[in-house]
Amino acid sequence: MPRTIRSKIIAGFVGGLLFVGFLSVTFGWNILVLKNKMATMEQFHSLLDDLLEIRRYEKNIIIYGYKKKNISELSLYLHKTEDTITQLSDSIAKVAGKEAFDKFKNNFREYKALIDSSHAELDNANIYQIRKLGAAMLDFGDALLIKKHKRINEALEGMMFFSVTAVGGFIILIAILFQMEARSVIKRLKLITDATEDISKGNFKPIMDYAKKGDEISRLITHFNRMVEELDSKQEQLVQSRKLASVGTFTSGIAHEINNPLNNISLTADGLLEEFDDLSDLEAKEMILDIINQTTRASEVVKNLLDFSRNDHPVFTELTISQVMDGTLKLIKNQLMVKGIRLETDIPQDLPPIRGNLYNLEQVFINLFLNSISAMPDGGDVFIRACEEKDDHIMIEFRDTGQGISPEHLERIFDPFYTTKSVGKGTGLGLSIVYGIIKKHGGYVEVKSQVNEGTSFFVHIPAINAENKKV
């Protein structure tokens, strides 16, 4: 059964959920193991406390003699410690080692025997031996806690290493799979781009989809081939040439508009893959966000082209001009820098909000930027300012110092597919999309231009005022 792009995304999502589930179970198990280790640590602390109490009563006996109270308390702690040693024997042997544990037990038994066998004042030999054995037991207790601390720290470091390695490996795998899929999509979209160029030259050859994945692109190629066959079957040369011009230009426009974000996606994914080990988490996150933004931009291009010919309305939300412009500059800033274009903005933060679709409005200003870039091949200046108008509109002026537009072309610049550029340099879709989007936002666009001095676009969008603000 063929897997569509949608099904691949769903499969990737399910795989991600399974990975998160596996990571959660593993982490929970490690936490449980760590909890048991901490409980054992508390028992080791209790053992050390008992050994300290034994030494304290030992000191009292040596200094003050065999008093009943001291003997009673010492015997109590000796029996308690003996029970603890028996109870924790496996854990102690595992941490300290069997040889060291056996030596400790022998020292404890000898110590206990010396205490139990002395019923009067201790002689110097017994005092020396008791103190020696007591010190050895206490040293063992201290060493036992140190080793246990070390084992717990190693367990924590192991948990951290496993989590980081697992997540990092998963991200790398996703990046590799994404790169492979992106390259496949770009390669197959290039077939469509090449085919549209052939169509514009009158060469009607169907596209051979060697991948045959049965996904959305395969269906697009199938429908594209069917379209080519239908165009080729037309008999009247005039109707045929007109259809070829419209379809060829329109499809070339789609490919042209999508090609930039796809190239950015591919370059960013390649950079992420090649430099992943040298990137900080913040830099890697920024590159992934750039991929997501470029993908959204590509999908919105197609949606905008469809919206231009339809009467349905996008979902509008409350926005600010600063918010729209910030998102636009994130997508276009690199191209401005490469082209040597300086940007100045004057957008007050206290402007009333507007109601609109963020991605559509970003596409408006992206197209205006691209139009200015095309008009300034040797670099120049772009000035953007915004202000509130008396008729409850927000006006955004977009001015460049480019070549300008001659009067005979000025009246037709918003017509679909109309362009003053040479063949292969543009499609004329950009400004028509600007006009369509702003019209659907209840606004309008004006333009002023002088040849060799520059062009100014004035975008007017209704503002949300206190009287008509929708909650």
C-alpha positions in Angstrom: 0.0 0.0 0.0 1.6 3.4 -1.0 2.5 5.7 1.8 1.5 9.3 1.3 3.4 12.2 2.8 0.6 12.6 5.4 0.9 8.9 6.4 4.7 9.3 6.7 4.1 12.3 9.0 1.6 10.3 11.1 4.0 7.4 11.2 6.8 9.7 12.3 4.5 11.1 15.0 3.6 7.7 16.2 7.3 6.7 16.3 8.1 9.8 18.3 5.3 8.9 20.8 6.7 5.4 21.1 10.2 6.8 21.6 8.9 9.2 24.3 7.1 6.3 25.9 10.2 4.1 25.9 12.3 6.9 27.3 9.6 7.5 30.0 9.5 3.9 31.0 13.3 3.7 31.1 13.6 6.8 33.1 10.9 5.6 35.5 12.8 2.3 36.0 16.1 4.2 36.6 14.3 6.4 39.2 13.0 3.3 41.0 16.5 1.8 41.0 17.9 5.1 42.3 15.3 5.2 45.0 16.3 1.8 46.2 20.0 2.9 46.2 19.0 5.9 48.3 17.2 3.7 50.7 20.3 1.5 51.1 22.3 4.7 51.6 20.1 5.6 54.5 20.6 2.2 56.0 24.4 2.6 55.6 24.1 5.9 57.4 22.3 4.2 60.2 25.0 1.6 60.4 27.7 4.3 60.7 25.7 6.1 63.4 25.5 2.9 65.4 29.2 2.4 65.1 29.8 6.0 66.3 27.5 5.3 69.3 29.5 2.1 70.0 32.8 4.1 70.0 31.2 6.7 72.3 30.2 4.1 74.9 33.5 2.4 74.4 35.2 5.6 75.4 33.0 6.0 78.5 33.9 2.5 79.6 37.6 3.0 79.2 37.5 6.3 81.1 34.9 5.7 83.8 35.0 1.9 84.0 32.4 -0.8 83.8 29.2 1.0 84.9 26.0 -0.8 84.4 24.3 1.9 82.3 27.2 2.1 79.9 27.5 -1.7 79.5 23.7 -2.0 78.9 23.7 0.8 76.2 26.8 -0.6 74.5 25.4 -4.2 74.4 22.2 -2.8 72.9 24.1 -1.0 70.1 26.3 -4.1 69.5 23.3 -6.3 69.1 21.5 -3.7 66.9 24.6 -3.4 64.7 25.0 -7.1 64.5 21.4 -7.4 63.2 22.0 -4.6 60.7 25.1 -6.3 59.4 23.2 -9.5 58.9 20.3 -7.7 57.2 22.5 -5.7 54.8 25.2 -8.3 54.2 24.5 -8.7 50.5 24.4 -4.9 49.9 27.5 -4.3 52.0 29.5 -7.0 50.2 28.3 -5.7 46.8 29.5 -2.2 47.6 32.6 -2.8 49.7 33.7 -6.1 48.3 33.5 -9.6 49.9 37.1 -9.5 51.2 36.7 -6.1 53.0 33.3 -7.1 54.3 34.6 -10.4 55.8 37.4 -8.5 57.5 34.9 -6.0 58.9 32.8 -8.9 60.3 35.8 -10.5 61.9 36.8 -7.2 63.5 33.3 -6.7 64.8 33.1 -10.3 66.2 36.5 -9.9 67.9 35.5 -6.5 69.2 32.2 -7.8 70.6 34.0 -10.8 72.2 36.5 -8.5 73.9 33.7 -6.3 75.3 31.7 -9.3 76.5 34.7 -11.1 78.1 35.8 -8.1 80.2 33.8 -7.8 83.4 36.1 -5.5 85.3 38.6 -2.9 84.7 40.3 -3.3 81.3 44.0 -4.0 81.1 46.1 -2.0 78.7 46.4 -4.8 76.1 42.6 -5.1 75.9 42.1 -1.3 75.7 44.6 -1.1 72.8 43.0 -3.9 70.9 39.4 -2.6 71.5 40.3 0.9 70.3 42.2 -0.5 67.3 39.2 -2.7 66.2 36.8 0.1 66.9 38.8 2.5 64.7 39.0 -0.1 61.9 35.2 -0.6 62.0 34.6 3.1 61.9 37.0 3.5 58.9 35.1 0.7 57.1 31.8 2.5 57.7 33.2 5.8 56.3 34.6 4.0 53.3 31.3 2.2 52.7 29.4 5.5 52.6 32.0 7.0 50.3 31.7 4.1 47.9 27.9 4.2 48.0 27.9 7.9 47.2 30.2 7.2 44.3 28.0 4.5 43.0 24.9 6.7 43.2 26.7 9.5 41.4 27.7 7.1 38.7 24.1 5.9 38.4 23.0 9.6 38.0 25.6 10.3 35.4 24.6 7.1 33.6 21.0 8.2 33.6 21.9 11.7 32.2 24.2 10.2 29.6 21.6 7.7 28.4 18.9 10.4 28.2 21.1 12.9 26.3 22.4 10.2 24.0 18.9 8.8 23.3 17.4 12.2 22.6 20.4 13.3 20.6 20.4 10.1 18.6 16.7 10.5 18.0 17.1 14.1 16.8 19.9 13.1 14.5 17.8 10.2 13.1 14.9 12.6 12.5 17.2 15.1 10.8 18.7 12.4 8.5 15.2 11.0 7.6 14.0 14.6 7.0 16.9 15.3 4.8 16.4 12.2 2.8 12.7 12.9 2.4 13.3 16.6 1.6 15.8 15.7 -1.1 13.4 13.2 -2.6 10.6 15.8 -2.7 12.9 18.5 -4.2 14.1 16.1 -6.8 10.6 15.2 -7.9 9.4 18.8 -7.8 12.3 19.6 -10.1 10.8 17.2 -12.6 7.7 19.4 -12.6 9.7 22.6 -12.9 11.6 21.2 -15.9 8.4 19.9 -17.4 6.8 23.4 -17.1 9.8 24.9 -18.9 9.4 22.4 -21.7 5.7 23.2 -21.9 6.5 26.9 -22.3 8.7 26.0 -25.3 5.9 23.8 -26.8 7.4 20.5 -25.9 4.7 18.2 -24.5 6.4 15.3 -22.8 4.9 13.5 -19.8 6.8 13.4 -16.6 8.3 10.0 -15.7 7.9 9.4 -12.0 10.5 6.7 -11.3 10.0 6.9 -7.6 6.4 5.7 -7.9 5.7 6.3 -4.2 2.0 6.8 -4.6 2.0 9.9 -2.5 0.6 13.4 -3.1 3.5 14.3 -5.5 2.9 11.2 -7.5 -0.8 12.1 -7.8 0.3 15.7 -8.7 2.6 14.3 -11.5 -0.2 12.0 -12.7 -2.7 14.9 -12.9 0.0 17.0 -14.5 0.6 14.4 -17.2 -3.1 14.2 -17.8 -3.3 18.0 -18.1 -0.4 17.8 -20.7 -2.2 15.1 -22.6 -5.4 17.2 -22.7 -3.5 20.3 -23.8 -1.8 18.3 -26.5 -5.1 16.9 -27.8 -6.4 20.4 -28.6 -6.6 21.2 -32.3 -7.0 24.9 -32.5 -3.6 26.5 -32.4 -4.8 29.8 -30.8 -6.7 28.1 -28.0 -3.9 25.7 -27.5 -1.2 28.4 -27.3 -3.3 30.4 -24.8 -3.8 27.4 -22.6 -0.1 26.5 -22.8 0.9 30.1 -21.8 -1.5 30.2 -18.9 -0.8 26.8 -17.5 2.9 27.0 -18.2 3.3 30.4 -16.5 1.0 29.5 -13.6 2.8 26.2 -12.8 6.2 27.9 -13.3 5.0 30.5 -10.8 4.2 27.8 -8.2 7.6 26.2 -8.7 9.4 29.5 -8.6 7.6 30.6 -5.4 8.2 27.2 -3.7 11.8 26.7 -4.9 13.3 29.4 -2.5 11.9 28.0 0.8 12.7 24.4 -0.4 16.3 25.4 -1.1 16.5 27.1 2.3 15.1 23.9 3.9 17.7 21.8 2.1 20.6 24.0 3.0 19.6 24.4 6.6 19.1 20.7 7.0 22.5 20.0 5.4 24.1 22.5 7.7 22.3 21.0 10.7 23.5 17.5 9.8 27.1 18.5 9.0 27.6 20.8 12.0 25.4 19.2 14.6 28.2 18.2 17.0 29.6 21.7 17.0 26.2 23.5 17.4 24.8 24.6 20.7 21.3 23.6 21.7 20.1 27.2 20.9 21.8 27.3 17.5 20.3 23.8 16.6 16.9 24.9 17.8 17.1 28.1 15.7 18.0 26.0 12.6 15.1 23.6 13.2 12.8 26.6 13.7 14.0 28.0 10.4 13.2 24.7 8.6 9.7 24.8 10.1 9.2 28.5 9.1 10.4 27.8 5.5 8.1 24.7 5.3 5.2 26.8 6.4 6.1 29.5 3.9 6.2 27.0 1.0 2.8 25.6 2.0 1.3 29.1 2.4 2.5 30.0 -1.1 0.3 27.3 -2.6 -2.5 28.3 -0.4 -2.2 31.9 -1.3 -2.3 31.0 -5.0 -5.5 29.1 -4.4 -6.9 31.8 -2.2 -6.3 34.4 -5.0 -8.8 32.5 -7.3 -11.3 31.6 -4.6 -13.9 33.4 -2.6 -13.3 31.6 0.7 -11.7 33.6 3.6 -8.7 32.6 5.7 -9.0 32.5 9.5 -8.2 35.9 10.9 -6.8 36.7 14.4 -5.9 39.9 16.2 -2.4 41.0 15.1 -0.1 44.0 15.3 1.9 45.4 12.4 5.1 44.9 14.5 4.3 41.2 14.9 3.7 40.8 11.1 6.9 42.7 10.2 9.0 40.8 12.7 8.0 37.5 11.2 8.6 38.8 7.7 12.1 40.1 8.5 13.1 36.7 10.0 12.4 35.1 6.6 13.9 37.8 4.4 16.8 39.3 6.4 19.5 36.9 4.9 18.5 37.8 1.4 18.6 41.5 2.2 22.1 41.1 3.6 23.4 39.1 0.6 22.0 41.7 -1.8 23.6 44.6 0.1 20.2 46.3 0.8 19.9 48.6 3.9 16.7 48.6 5.8 15.2 51.3 7.9 11.9 50.9 9.8 9.6 53.2 11.7 6.8 51.2 13.2 5.4 52.6 16.5 4.6 50.0 19.1 1.3 51.7 20.1 -0.5 51.3 16.8 -4.0 49.8 17.0 -4.2 46.1 16.3 -5.6 44.7 13.1 -7.5 41.5 12.2 -5.8 39.3 9.7 -4.0 36.1 8.8 -0.3 36.3 10.0 1.1 34.1 7.2 -0.8 35.8 4.4 0.3 39.3 5.6 3.9 38.0 5.9 3.6 36.8 2.3 2.4 40.3 1.3 5.6 42.0 2.6 7.8 39.2 1.4 6.6 39.8 -2.1 7.2 43.5 -1.7 10.7 42.8 -0.4 11.3 40.5 -3.4 10.0 43.2 -5.8 12.4 45.7 -4.3 15.3 43.3 -4.3 14.7 42.7 -8.0 14.5 46.5 -8.7 17.9 47.0 -6.9 20.4 44.5 -8.3 23.3 46.6 -7.1 21.9 47.2 -3.6 20.0 50.1 -2.2 17.7 51.2 0.6 14.3 50.1 1.7 12.2 52.3 4.1 9.2 51.0 6.0 7.0 53.1 8.1 3.5 52.7 9.6 1.0 55.1 11.0 -2.7 55.4 11.9 -4.9 57.1 9.5 -8.0 59.2 10.2 -10.3 56.7 8.5 -9.5 53.9 11.1 -6.9 52.3 8.8 -3.3 51.5 9.4 -1.1 52.6 6.6 2.2 50.8 5.9 4.5 52.6 3.4 7.1 50.4 1.7 9.6 52.5 -0.3 12.7 51.5 -2.2 15.4 53.4 -4.2 15.2 51.0 -7.1 14.8 51.5 -10.9 11.1 52.6 -10.6 8.2 51.7 -12.8 7.3 53.6 -16.0 3.8 55.1 -16.2 2.6 52.8 -19.0 3.3 49.8 -16.8 2.1 51.2 -13.5 -1.6 50.6 -14.1 -1.2 46.9 -14.8 1.3 45.8 -12.1 -1.4 44.1 -10.1 -2.7 42.1 -13.0 -2.0 38.3 -12.7 1.0 37.1 -14.7 1.8 40.6 -15.9 5.5 41.4 -15.6 8.0 43.8 -17.1 10.8 41.3 -16.6 12.4 39.3 -19.3 11.3 35.7 -20.0 12.5 33.4 -17.2 13.1 36.2 -14.8 9.7 36.5 -13.2 6.1 35.5 -13.4 4.1 38.6 -12.3 2.4 36.7 -9.6 3.9 38.5 -6.6 2.1 41.8 -6.8 -1.2 40.1 -7.8 -1.0 38.0 -4.7 -0.3 41.2 -2.6 -3.4 42.8 -4.1 -5.6 39.7 -3.5 -4.5 39.2 0.1 -5.0 42.9 1.2 -8.4 43.0 -0.5 -9.5 40.0 1.5 -8.3 41.8 4.6 -10.7 44.7 3.7 -7.9 47.0 2.7 -6.4 48.3 -0.5 -3.0 49.0 -2.0 -1.7 52.2 -3.7 1.6 52.7 -5.6 3.7 55.7 -6.7 6.8 55.4 -8.7 9.3 57.4 -10.7 11.8 55.9 -13.1 15.4 55.8 -11.7 14.2 57.2 -8.3 12.3 54.4 -6.7 8.8 53.0 -5.9 6.5 53.4 -2.9 3.7 51.0 -2.1 1.0 52.1 0.4 -0.8 49.2 2.1 -4.0 50.2 3.9 -5.5 47.8 6.4 -8.5 48.4 8.7 -7.6 48.8 12.4 -9.5 47.4 15.4 -10.6 50.4 17.4 -12.3 50.4 20.9 -15.7 50.8 19.2 -15.5 47.8 16.9 -13.0 45.5 18.6 -14.1 41.9 18.5 -13.6 40.0 21.7 
